[in-house]
Amino acid sequence: MTQHDLTQLHGIIPPVVTPLTPDFQVDEPALRRVLRHLLAGGVHGLFLLGSTSEVVFMDAPQRREVLRIAADEVAGHVPLLAGVIDPTTDRVIAHARDALAAGIDGLVVTAPFYTRTSQPEIVEHFRAVQAAVPLPILAYDIPVCVHVKLERDTIVTLRREGVITGLKDSSGDDTNFRLLARACADDLGFRLFTGSELMVDTALLVGAHGCVPGLGNVDPAGYVALYEAACREDWREARRIQERLIRLFGVALQGTPRTSPGASGVGGFKTAMKLLGLIPTHHMHRPNAPLDATETHRVQAILRAEGLLTPA
């Protein structure tokens, strides 16, 4: 039985950056510092081992280490979700069992990847994970990484069967998200989250219950303020905050075209967090390249412009 009721999950749930030591292991003191920073920012939950966490680069012992540290540091104050992301069903189930043993509240599951998978096979994948491990599941729609979309009918089927309790939508398909919100509006326990840092105000307006923003590692309080403005239906204020966060999102764009967009994004977040004193290094798992000195200088300028660093 989980500590938190995920049918009431809401708000800002950042995908937690994983700080690394110089030899590419989990940096426990830095991860604890990041977790405290996020809690101090007022976040409503934490998503461990997501894309921003560099989960696919981690073996099972490293993933277990992240879960152990987070469960200990957070101590039940907010719900903890764990990405159990791997190409095949049985590997996902193994990670899910580790999450259950660590005391995590819920799982985040993508479609299988590398192998080509049909929508009926995806449904069976989710059913198998749900049958094997007694934790709530949020489906994770991220076709840019897994190369298959969770179709709306697939999500509705899994919701109707009680296999999933919610969705993290990182598809970028805002029309589909809105139609899905309409299709699920009668199910008050089904929770919808956007993975977009840039369209949070819009998603909340059309029925999202919250957001999973990678940029929330840098400015959790900013996203919490946006969410609170939306809860008050102060859409003018929500838009003002969103526009500031769009400018701040520039930290995620400074590595391209020298690095891949993904490396630029996570690398930008890590570089910003290093400049803010949260983590000691900004490197990532290989082969992703960290931001260089010129790119770091540009990130620093953005942080200063948006009030997170004192002007020089």
Rosetta silent file (secondary structure, phi, psi, omega in degrees, C-alpha in Angstrom):
SEQUENCE: MTQHDLTQLHGIIPPVVTPLTPDFQVDEPALRRVLRHLLAGGVHGLFLLGSTSEVVFMDAPQRREVLRIAADEVAGHVPLLAGVIDPTTDRVIAHARDALAAGIDGLVVTAPFYTRTSQPEIVEHFRAVQAAVPLPILAYDIPVCVHVKLERDTIVTLRREGVITGLKDSSGDDTNFRLLARACADDLGFRLFTGSELMVDTALLVGAHGCVPGLGNVDPAGYVALYEAACREDWREARRIQERLIRLFGVALQGTPRTSPGASGVGGFKTAMKLLGLIPTHHMHRPNAPLDATETHRVQAILRAEGLLTPA
SCORE:     score description
SCORE:     0.000 S_00000001
   1 L     0.000  130.238 -176.428    0.000    0.000    0.000 S_00000001
   2 L   -80.543  157.089 -179.203    1.466    3.341   -1.008 S_00000001
   3 L   -75.835  -33.350 -177.241    1.924    6.252    1.340 S_00000001
   4 L  -112.602  141.787  178.160    0.455    8.799   -1.052 S_00000001
   5 L   -84.415  106.470 -175.289   -2.824    8.579   -2.955 S_00000001
   6 H   -77.915   -5.984  171.056   -1.831    9.119   -6.577 S_00000001
   7 H   -71.981   -9.732  175.921   -5.440    9.651   -7.629 S_00000001
   8 H  -112.000   12.162 -178.382   -4.898   13.095   -6.057 S_00000001
   9 L   -60.150  137.090 -175.635   -1.491   13.721   -7.617 S_00000001
  10 L  -161.693  168.106  167.814   -1.148   17.321   -8.746 S_00000001
  11 E    88.721 -151.359 -174.378    1.111   20.308   -9.159 S_00000001
  12 E   -98.097  119.719 -175.215    4.775   20.631  -10.051 S_00000001
  13 L  -129.696   83.981 -175.821    6.694   17.349  -10.141 S_00000001
  14 L   -64.244  145.104  169.511   10.205   17.936  -11.527 S_00000001
  15 E   -81.525  111.391 -163.767   12.145   15.093  -13.154 S_00000001
  16 L   -71.874  125.143  173.329   15.123   15.133  -10.821 S_00000001
  17 L   -61.781  141.382  178.016   18.569   15.742  -12.330 S_00000001
  18 L  -103.321  104.876  176.362   21.115   13.110  -11.297 S_00000001
  19 L   -67.646  145.466 -177.481   24.441   14.708  -10.251 S_00000001
  20 E  -121.073  146.935  170.765   27.490   12.631  -11.140 S_00000001
  21 L   -77.174  168.752  179.357   30.924   12.214   -9.652 S_00000001
  22 L   -58.102  -23.643  178.427   33.971   12.566  -11.976 S_00000001
  23 L   -99.836   22.644  170.340   33.914    8.774  -12.529 S_00000001
  24 L    67.862   32.728  172.044   30.234    8.860  -13.567 S_00000001
  25 L  -104.776  166.015  179.089   28.716    7.488  -10.377 S_00000001
  26 E   -67.487  126.699  179.182   25.751    8.964   -8.480 S_00000001
  27 L   -89.109   97.689 -173.234   26.951   11.892   -6.345 S_00000001
  28 H   -62.274  -49.538  179.932   24.997   11.290   -3.137 S_00000001
  29 H   -58.876  -39.500 -179.744   25.742   14.591   -1.309 S_00000001
  30 H   -69.292  -39.917  178.009   24.892   16.589   -4.438 S_00000001
  31 H   -63.112  -40.279  177.466   21.690   14.618   -5.082 S_00000001
  32 H   -63.690  -38.153  177.845   20.570   15.241   -1.514 S_00000001
  33 H   -64.255  -41.346  177.228   21.269   18.948   -1.993 S_00000001
  34 H   -62.643  -44.714  179.761   19.179   18.957   -5.198 S_00000001
  35 H   -61.510  -41.910  178.078   16.308   17.206   -3.440 S_00000001
  36 H   -65.222  -38.854  176.638   16.358   19.729   -0.600 S_00000001
  37 H   -59.879  -43.063 -178.968   16.410   22.567   -3.152 S_00000001
  38 H   -68.580  -42.880  178.045   13.324   21.169   -4.874 S_00000001
  39 H   -64.284  -39.835  178.609   11.426   20.655   -1.636 S_00000001
  40 H   -64.432  -28.333  177.294   12.318   24.185   -0.511 S_00000001
  41 L   -75.709   -6.155  174.928   10.882   25.428   -3.803 S_00000001
  42 L    89.671   18.706 -177.103    7.515   23.990   -2.835 S_00000001
  43 L   -64.180  158.134 -173.505    7.197   21.192   -5.382 S_00000001
  44 L   -99.344   -7.630  179.643    4.297   18.774   -5.018 S_00000001
  45 L  -177.179  174.061 -179.167    6.133   15.580   -5.947 S_00000001
  46 E  -137.322  136.641  177.966    9.348   14.269   -7.506 S_00000001
  47 E  -109.222  107.332  179.540    9.947   12.151  -10.599 S_00000001
  48 E   -91.346  148.914  172.429   13.128   10.120  -10.244 S_00000001
  49 L    61.228   44.643  171.611   14.856    8.328  -13.104 S_00000001
  50 L   -99.915 -167.763 -179.422   13.228   10.160  -15.966 S_00000001
  51 L   -61.680  -44.581  178.400   14.742   11.431  -19.195 S_00000001
  52 L   -65.025  -23.013  177.223   16.198   14.508  -17.467 S_00000001
  53 L   -80.295   -5.380 -176.723   17.652   12.117  -14.869 S_00000001
  54 L    64.053   39.923 -172.092   19.586   10.325  -17.644 S_00000001
  55 H   -60.791  -38.043 -173.703   17.896    7.077  -16.661 S_00000001
  56 H   -69.533  -13.578  177.379   18.764    5.124  -19.804 S_00000001
  57 H   -85.721   -9.923 -171.002   22.472    5.548  -19.058 S_00000001
  58 L   -98.895  138.088  171.337   22.156    3.926  -15.620 S_00000001
  59 L   -81.329  175.849 -174.978   22.469    0.268  -14.732 S_00000001
  60 H   -61.142  -42.841  178.478   20.208   -1.291  -12.107 S_00000001
  61 H   -61.189  -39.629  177.949   22.537   -0.676   -9.116 S_00000001
  62 H   -65.003  -40.938  177.751   22.818    3.023   -9.980 S_00000001
  63 H   -62.246  -42.978  178.272   19.046    3.291  -10.320 S_00000001
  64 H   -62.911  -35.970  178.766   18.584    1.608   -6.947 S_00000001
  65 H   -63.490  -44.037  176.966   21.071    4.045   -5.428 S_00000001
  66 H   -59.192  -45.419 -178.514   19.046    7.038   -6.667 S_00000001
  67 H   -64.167  -41.588  179.531   15.853    5.545   -5.246 S_00000001
  68 H   -61.019  -48.058 -177.720   17.495    4.789   -1.893 S_00000001
  69 H   -62.732  -46.207 -177.123   18.874    8.310   -1.520 S_00000001
  70 H   -65.987  -44.702 -179.978   15.625    9.997   -2.526 S_00000001
  71 H   -60.495  -39.536  179.143   13.401    7.862   -0.321 S_00000001
  72 H   -69.043  -46.818 -175.417   15.660    8.572    2.648 S_00000001
  73 H   -69.752  -41.458 -175.458   16.042   12.312    1.997 S_00000001
  74 H   -78.663  -33.031  172.095   12.407   13.052    1.131 S_00000001
  75 L    52.694   39.443  173.699   11.056   10.853    3.945 S_00000001
  76 L    81.409    3.666 -176.043    7.495   10.816    2.659 S_00000001
  77 L   -67.002  -33.331  176.524    7.025   14.586    2.473 S_00000001
  78 L  -138.555  159.579  176.535    5.895   14.433   -1.171 S_00000001
  79 L   -63.217  144.342  176.358    5.006   11.570   -3.525 S_00000001
  80 E  -115.134  126.601  174.477    7.901    9.891   -5.305 S_00000001
  81 E  -110.209  144.378  179.297    7.547    8.516   -8.827 S_00000001
  82 E  -123.015  127.244  170.738   10.184    6.295  -10.421 S_00000001
  83 E   -73.384  125.102  178.902   10.798    5.884  -14.116 S_00000001
  84 L  -114.054   64.350 -165.158   11.154    2.173  -14.851 S_00000001
  85 L   -98.827  120.087  179.107   12.255    2.794  -18.399 S_00000001
  86 L  -161.337  164.322 -172.182   13.789    0.008  -20.476 S_00000001
  87 L   -68.698  -27.966 -170.005   13.160   -1.549  -23.899 S_00000001
  88 L  -126.565  159.470 -173.371   11.315   -4.725  -22.848 S_00000001
  89 H   -59.545  -47.598 -174.838    8.549   -5.747  -20.493 S_00000001
  90 H   -68.506  -32.594  174.648   10.542   -8.044  -18.220 S_00000001
  91 H   -67.605  -39.849  177.257   13.304   -5.502  -17.721 S_00000001
  92 H   -62.153  -42.697  179.547   10.700   -2.898  -16.817 S_00000001
  93 H   -61.854  -39.945  178.644    9.147   -5.283  -14.313 S_00000001
  94 H   -61.930  -43.440  177.287   12.551   -5.854  -12.690 S_00000001
  95 H   -65.768  -37.463  179.843   13.041   -2.101  -12.249 S_00000001
  96 H   -63.648  -37.981  177.228    9.481   -1.782  -10.949 S_00000001
  97 H   -65.981  -36.496  174.664   10.183   -4.376   -8.270 S_00000001
  98 H   -63.330  -40.025  178.908   13.232   -2.380   -7.207 S_00000001
  99 H   -64.712  -41.810  177.087   11.040    0.727   -6.943 S_00000001
 100 H   -60.472  -45.424 -179.324    8.510   -1.141   -4.820 S_00000001
 101 H   -63.834  -29.168 -179.234   11.277   -2.379   -2.503 S_00000001
 102 H   -80.932   -8.133 -179.797   12.592    1.194   -2.157 S_00000001
 103 L    86.454   23.232  179.422    9.224    2.500   -0.974 S_00000001
 104 L   -75.206  149.711 -174.168    8.410    4.528   -4.093 S_00000001
 105 L   -84.319  -29.024 -176.678    4.785    5.621   -4.514 S_00000001
 106 E  -160.900  163.547 -177.070    4.284    5.098   -8.231 S_00000001
 107 E  -109.499  150.870  172.115    5.826    4.043  -11.520 S_00000001
 108 E  -120.966  122.068 -169.350    6.317    5.901  -14.785 S_00000001
 109 E  -127.433  129.086  173.776    6.282    3.576  -17.799 S_00000001
 110 E   -92.330  173.482  164.307    6.925    4.255  -21.490 S_00000001
 111 L   -63.910  155.145  171.285    6.040    2.108  -24.445 S_00000001
 112 L   -58.874  155.392  179.820    8.673   -0.542  -25.208 S_00000001
 113 L  -141.990  174.959 -167.537   11.393    0.721  -27.514 S_00000001
 114 L    72.762  -62.991  171.756   14.120   -0.362  -29.925 S_00000001
 115 L   -68.437  144.577  175.902   11.874   -3.236  -30.965 S_00000001
 116 L   -76.658  133.400 -171.516    8.941   -2.111  -33.108 S_00000001
 117 L  -132.755  135.062  177.213    5.748   -2.426  -31.099 S_00000001
 118 L   -84.550  166.249  177.608    2.085   -2.197  -32.061 S_00000001
 119 H   -62.429  -42.649  175.172   -0.573   -0.472  -29.971 S_00000001
 120 H   -59.770  -37.447  177.370   -2.100   -3.857  -28.873 S_00000001
 121 H   -67.635  -35.614  176.761    1.376   -4.995  -27.792 S_00000001
 122 H   -63.324  -42.899  176.768    1.827   -1.737  -25.882 S_00000001
 123 H   -57.908  -45.230 -179.926   -1.454   -2.384  -24.043 S_00000001
 124 H   -64.986  -35.532  176.497   -0.224   -5.872  -23.092 S_00000001
 125 H   -58.428  -50.663  179.815    3.080   -4.383  -21.925 S_00000001
 126 H   -64.875  -40.744  177.770    1.306   -2.063  -19.483 S_00000001
 127 H   -59.273  -41.872 -178.142   -1.046   -4.823  -18.338 S_00000001
 128 H   -65.857  -42.045  178.330    1.915   -7.094  -17.569 S_00000001
 129 H   -64.244  -44.542 -178.815    3.728   -4.444  -15.516 S_00000001
 130 H   -63.596  -37.104  179.499    0.554   -3.597  -13.602 S_00000001
 131 H   -71.087  -29.378 -173.803   -0.121   -7.290  -12.872 S_00000001
 132 H   -84.555  -30.633 -172.017    3.439   -7.916  -11.672 S_00000001
 133 L  -134.055  121.375 -174.132    3.971   -4.960   -9.316 S_00000001
 134 L   -81.950   62.091  174.659    1.253   -3.437   -7.080 S_00000001
 135 L  -129.086  146.413  175.449    2.092    0.225   -7.651 S_00000001
 136 L   -60.903  149.092 -177.679    0.114    2.873   -9.558 S_00000001
 137 E  -121.172  130.099  164.129    1.371    3.561  -13.077 S_00000001
 138 E  -101.224  126.662  173.409    1.599    6.801  -14.990 S_00000001
 139 E   -73.076  148.578 -176.880    2.016    6.249  -18.701 S_00000001
 140 E  -124.571  108.770 -179.002    4.779    8.328  -20.290 S_00000001
 141 E   -96.023  103.524 -177.187    4.180    9.441  -23.867 S_00000001
 142 L  -140.625   70.445 -175.011    7.557   10.483  -25.287 S_00000001
 143 H   -61.819  -24.443  179.199    7.721    9.446  -28.952 S_00000001
 144 H   -62.276  -25.876 -179.618   10.880   11.492  -29.601 S_00000001
 145 H  -101.424  -39.615 -175.325   12.750    8.940  -27.459 S_00000001
 146 H   -99.555   -8.136  172.299   10.831    5.673  -27.853 S_00000001
 147 L    65.593   23.867  169.815    9.763    6.272  -31.485 S_00000001
 148 L  -149.503  140.253 -179.994    6.161    5.231  -31.000 S_00000001
 149 L   -92.460  143.006  168.035    3.246    7.304  -29.758 S_00000001
 150 L   -78.399  103.280 -177.319    0.798    6.191  -27.099 S_00000001
 151 L   -64.563  154.057 -177.575   -2.361    6.670  -29.140 S_00000001
 152 H   -58.122  -41.477  179.090   -5.347    8.293  -27.482 S_00000001
 153 H   -63.185  -34.226  177.211   -7.413    5.109  -27.768 S_00000001
 154 H   -65.322  -45.461  178.631   -4.596    3.180  -26.066 S_00000001
 155 H   -62.180  -44.285 -179.121   -4.545    5.617  -23.145 S_00000001
 156 H   -63.180  -41.007  177.999   -8.344    5.526  -22.847 S_00000001
 157 H   -62.085  -47.668 -179.167   -8.325    1.699  -22.869 S_00000001
 158 H   -64.966  -36.841  176.611   -5.648    1.510  -20.174 S_00000001
 159 H   -66.367  -46.146 -177.595   -7.487    4.116  -18.078 S_00000001
 160 H   -61.106  -35.857  179.619  -10.831    2.332  -18.440 S_00000001
 161 L   -80.321   -8.739 -177.541   -9.263   -0.962  -17.327 S_00000001
 162 L    78.102   16.487  179.518   -7.595    0.687  -14.327 S_00000001
 163 L   -74.487  -37.167  179.335   -4.130   -0.250  -15.583 S_00000001
 164 L  -121.414  152.099  178.952   -2.874    3.344  -15.416 S_00000001
 165 L  -108.923   -1.411 -179.490   -3.773    6.205  -13.095 S_00000001
 166 E   179.962 -177.113 -176.884   -2.424    9.036  -15.218 S_00000001
 167 E  -142.027  134.676  163.990   -0.287   10.281  -18.067 S_00000001
 168 E  -103.142  115.115 -174.386    2.855   12.340  -18.462 S_00000001
 169 E  -102.892  105.682  174.343    2.571   13.789  -21.952 S_00000001
 170 L  -114.453   29.498 -176.676    5.867   14.792  -23.550 S_00000001
 171 L   -79.854  -23.334 -173.805    4.610   14.213  -27.079 S_00000001
 172 L    77.979    4.036 -179.052    4.337   17.891  -28.010 S_00000001
 173 L   -95.031   86.118 -174.578    0.896   17.144  -29.474 S_00000001
 174 H   -67.121  -33.703  177.630   -1.173   19.816  -27.754 S_00000001
 175 H   -63.678  -45.938  178.791   -4.323   19.049  -29.750 S_00000001
 176 H   -62.718  -38.758  179.137   -4.226   15.415  -28.714 S_00000001
 177 H   -60.873  -43.114 -179.555   -3.607   16.433  -25.089 S_00000001
 178 H   -65.696  -42.457  178.988   -6.697   18.620  -25.103 S_00000001
 179 H   -65.333  -35.991  177.268   -8.849   15.910  -26.661 S_00000001
 180 H   -67.042  -40.010  176.722   -7.544   13.412  -24.121 S_00000001
 181 H   -59.335  -40.109  177.439   -8.406   15.815  -21.289 S_00000001
 182 H   -66.148  -42.738 -176.906  -11.961   15.975  -22.648 S_00000001
 183 H   -65.627  -28.337 -175.885  -12.158   12.187  -23.008 S_00000001
 184 L  -105.782    9.025 -173.004  -11.027   11.644  -19.399 S_00000001
 185 L   -63.167  -24.834 -177.823  -12.851   14.570  -17.783 S_00000001
 186 L   -82.242   -7.484 -177.577  -15.401   12.298  -16.092 S_00000001
 187 L  -106.210   95.863 -173.519  -12.669   10.337  -14.248 S_00000001
 188 L   -69.355  -17.177  179.617  -11.611   12.511  -11.332 S_00000001
 189 L   -91.169   -4.765 -179.567   -8.898   10.057  -10.286 S_00000001
 190 L   -92.399  124.400 -168.978   -7.109   10.067  -13.644 S_00000001
 191 E  -110.186  131.362 -178.037   -4.266   12.586  -13.602 S_00000001
 192 E  -114.422  128.683  179.969   -2.864   14.394  -16.623 S_00000001
 193 E  -128.372  137.819  172.408    0.541   16.098  -16.617 S_00000001
 194 E   -90.139  142.693  173.847    2.330   18.004  -19.324 S_00000001
 195 L   -97.014    6.747 -179.190    6.038   17.467  -19.822 S_00000001
 196 L   -88.080  127.881  174.103    6.401   20.794  -21.623 S_00000001
 197 L   -73.997  -20.120 -165.916    8.188   23.574  -19.778 S_00000001
 198 L  -103.328  -11.092 -176.167    6.852   26.143  -22.230 S_00000001
 199 L  -123.891   28.954 -173.494    3.102   25.419  -22.435 S_00000001
 200 H   -66.272  -45.379 -178.399    2.242   24.903  -18.778 S_00000001
 201 H   -60.202  -42.222  178.675   -0.279   27.720  -18.494 S_00000001
 202 H   -64.625  -45.279 -179.400   -2.125   26.467  -21.570 S_00000001
 203 H   -61.570  -41.975  178.686   -2.109   22.843  -20.378 S_00000001
 204 H   -65.363  -36.781  179.859   -3.483   23.817  -16.969 S_00000001
 205 H   -63.134  -35.290 -175.832   -6.191   25.893  -18.613 S_00000001
 206 L   -95.637    4.528  171.257   -7.434   22.930  -20.659 S_00000001
 207 L   127.177    0.946  176.325   -7.429   20.403  -17.828 S_00000001
 208 L   -64.566  149.647  177.035   -3.923   19.298  -16.849 S_00000001
 209 L   -94.386   -6.991  179.656   -3.409   18.547  -13.173 S_00000001
 210 E   169.212 -166.536 -173.625    0.195   19.673  -13.224 S_00000001
 211 E  -141.954  149.229  176.264    3.549   19.713  -14.970 S_00000001
 212 L  -119.715   81.301 -171.356    6.787   17.701  -14.977 S_00000001
 213 L   -96.427  122.261  174.657    9.319   20.387  -15.962 S_00000001
 214 H   -58.878  -37.604  178.096   13.021   19.634  -16.368 S_00000001
 215 H   -64.510  -16.616  176.112   13.663   23.357  -15.929 S_00000001
 216 H   -62.359  -19.000  173.156   12.003   22.983  -12.527 S_00000001
 217 H   -65.341  -31.577 -178.059   15.362   21.700  -11.276 S_00000001
 218 L   -84.533  -44.777 -176.301   16.720   25.200  -11.852 S_00000001
 219 L  -136.267   69.653 -179.537   13.735   27.273  -10.682 S_00000001
 220 H   -60.845  -38.308 -177.819   11.192   25.104   -8.856 S_00000001
 221 H   -63.331  -32.863  178.144    9.639   28.100   -7.099 S_00000001
 222 H   -63.644  -44.326  178.996    8.919   29.731  -10.463 S_00000001
 223 H   -69.578  -36.264  176.403    6.886   26.753  -11.655 S_00000001
 224 H   -63.121  -40.872  178.188    5.099   26.474   -8.317 S_00000001
 225 H   -62.768  -39.214  177.386    4.127   30.153   -8.597 S_00000001
 226 H   -62.318  -47.405  179.642    2.773   29.511  -12.096 S_00000001
 227 H   -59.888  -43.188 -178.857    0.721   26.551  -10.848 S_00000001
 228 H   -66.288  -36.342  176.339   -0.656   28.556   -7.924 S_00000001
 229 H   -63.923  -40.740  178.123   -1.671   31.391  -10.239 S_00000001
 230 H   -64.996  -39.381  177.987   -3.533   28.897  -12.425 S_00000001
 231 H   -62.110  -31.711  176.370   -5.295   27.434   -9.380 S_00000001
 232 L   -81.302   -3.839 -173.639   -6.525   30.973   -8.590 S_00000001
 233 L    59.711   32.134  173.579   -7.581   31.288  -12.259 S_00000001
 234 L   -93.127   77.679 -172.066   -5.328   34.316  -12.509 S_00000001
 235 H   -70.894  -26.710  175.919   -4.421   33.552  -16.097 S_00000001
 236 H   -64.824  -45.562  178.049   -2.795   36.931  -16.704 S_00000001
 237 H   -66.641  -40.217  178.307   -0.319   36.276  -13.890 S_00000001
 238 H   -59.265  -42.273  178.996    0.166   32.691  -15.035 S_00000001
 239 H   -65.987  -38.363  179.427    1.052   33.939  -18.511 S_00000001
 240 H   -61.729  -45.112  179.661    3.479   36.502  -17.094 S_00000001
 241 H   -66.685  -41.099  178.924    5.312   33.814  -15.126 S_00000001
 242 H   -60.170  -41.351  179.677    5.240   31.448  -18.086 S_00000001
 243 H   -62.487  -39.174  176.246    6.840   34.078  -20.315 S_00000001
 244 H   -63.477  -41.985 -179.394    9.678   34.508  -17.807 S_00000001
 245 H   -68.209  -30.285  173.862   10.187   30.734  -17.676 S_00000001
 246 H   -63.260  -42.602  176.641   10.302   30.622  -21.473 S_00000001
 247 H   -63.323  -42.500  179.925   13.174   33.113  -21.345 S_00000001
 248 H   -63.950  -30.071 -179.584   14.872   31.062  -18.636 S_00000001
 249 H   -62.270  -13.692  174.275   14.484   27.955  -20.794 S_00000001
 250 H   -54.045  -23.300  178.027   17.198   29.463  -22.957 S_00000001
 251 H   -61.770  -25.784 -177.606   19.685   27.670  -20.679 S_00000001
 252 H   -83.491   -4.137 -172.768   18.617   24.424  -22.390 S_00000001
 253 H  -109.966    0.478 -168.977   19.433   25.702  -25.879 S_00000001
 254 L   -81.768  -15.751 -178.030   23.035   26.815  -25.539 S_00000001
 255 L   -84.422  -21.964 -177.736   24.788   23.553  -26.436 S_00000001
 256 L   -81.490  150.012    2.644   23.370   23.162  -29.929 S_00000001
 257 L   -88.450    5.070 -178.595   24.467   22.611  -32.621 S_00000001
 258 L   -64.767  -37.253  177.693   27.731   21.391  -31.055 S_00000001
 259 L  -112.665  170.208  174.861   25.799   18.871  -28.916 S_00000001
 260 L   -70.190  159.050  177.720   22.545   17.024  -29.474 S_00000001
 261 H   -57.136  -39.419  179.652   19.325   18.738  -28.317 S_00000001
 262 H   -64.999  -43.678  178.463   18.991   16.276  -25.433 S_00000001
 263 H   -66.177  -37.115  177.454   22.545   16.838  -24.244 S_00000001
 264 H   -63.739  -40.578 -178.427   22.083   20.591  -24.606 S_00000001
 265 H   -66.366  -58.969  179.441   18.901   20.448  -22.520 S_00000001
 266 H   -64.371  -39.233  178.165   20.127   18.331  -19.616 S_00000001
 267 H   -62.725  -36.952  176.366   23.560   19.885  -19.940 S_00000001
 268 H   -66.061  -42.162  177.465   22.030   23.347  -19.711 S_00000001
 269 H   -62.049  -46.629 -178.068   20.100   22.427  -16.598 S_00000001
 270 H   -64.840  -39.374  178.256   23.199   20.922  -14.993 S_00000001
 271 H   -63.060  -43.698  177.114   25.328   23.913  -15.946 S_00000001
 272 H   -60.840  -42.436 -178.559   22.769   26.274  -14.422 S_00000001
 273 H   -67.700  -34.055  174.911   22.625   24.163  -11.272 S_00000001
 274 H   -65.706  -43.790  178.842   26.424   24.197  -11.004 S_00000001
 275 H   -63.390  -29.874  178.339   26.434   27.987  -11.338 S_00000001
 276 L   -83.754   -1.932  177.572   23.783   28.153   -8.605 S_00000001
 277 L    82.507   16.603 -177.287   25.977   26.058   -6.295 S_00000001
 278 L   -87.158  -34.055 -178.820   23.689   23.035   -6.245 S_00000001
 279 L  -134.401  150.297 -175.356   26.017   20.503   -7.892 S_00000001
 280 L   -83.805  -22.946 -179.227   29.823   20.453   -8.214 S_00000001
 281 L  -133.234  158.427 -179.740   30.080   19.246  -11.817 S_00000001
 282 L  -120.102   16.764  178.934   27.975   19.618  -14.938 S_00000001
 283 L   -79.202  164.526 -176.271   29.119   16.621  -16.927 S_00000001
 284 L  -126.203  174.926  176.327   26.739   13.931  -18.099 S_00000001
 285 L   -65.083  142.489  177.432   26.861   10.258  -18.930 S_00000001
 286 L   -67.657  142.067   14.610   28.894    9.423  -22.008 S_00000001
 287 L   -96.541    9.070 -177.427   28.702   10.051  -24.906 S_00000001
 288 L   -64.461  132.410 -176.399   26.770   13.271  -24.142 S_00000001
 289 L   -92.284  137.728  176.005   29.130   16.246  -24.062 S_00000001
 290 L   -72.633  163.871  176.099   28.926   18.905  -21.327 S_00000001
 291 L   -66.564  143.980  178.936   28.593   22.587  -22.147 S_00000001
 292 L   -88.961 -176.382 -173.619   31.884   24.333  -22.828 S_00000001
 293 H   -63.596  -39.922  179.613   33.138   27.614  -21.348 S_00000001
 294 H   -65.671  -44.294  179.210   31.496   29.826  -23.968 S_00000001
 295 H   -65.644  -38.533  177.882   28.150   28.069  -23.614 S_00000001
 296 H   -62.467  -39.535  178.088   28.436   28.206  -19.824 S_00000001
 297 H   -61.656  -39.012  178.573   28.973   31.959  -20.011 S_00000001
 298 H   -67.183  -39.223  175.793   25.744   32.304  -21.999 S_00000001
 299 H   -61.712  -43.299  179.087   23.847   30.234  -19.409 S_00000001
 300 H   -58.414  -41.819  179.737   25.248   32.471  -16.675 S_00000001
 301 H   -64.012  -37.986  178.436   23.974   35.564  -18.505 S_00000001
 302 H   -66.537  -44.040  178.572   20.462   34.082  -18.731 S_00000001
 303 H   -59.534  -40.369  178.964   20.428   33.252  -15.029 S_00000001
 304 H   -68.426  -41.840 -178.824   21.432   36.809  -14.200 S_00000001
 305 H   -63.194  -32.018 -177.588   18.855   38.313  -16.553 S_00000001
 306 L   -99.363   13.445  169.249   16.066   36.284  -14.948 S_00000001
 307 L    83.364   13.610  179.600   17.057   37.064  -11.371 S_00000001
 308 L   -94.933  -16.267  173.929   18.571   33.757  -10.277 S_00000001
 309 L  -128.015  144.959  176.985   22.151   35.063  -10.077 S_00000001
 310 L   -65.812  133.493  178.691   23.346   38.400   -8.781 S_00000001
 311 L   -56.752  146.912 -179.631   24.442   40.662  -11.643 S_00000001
 312 L   -67.105    0.000    0.000   28.215   40.872  -12.092 S_00000001
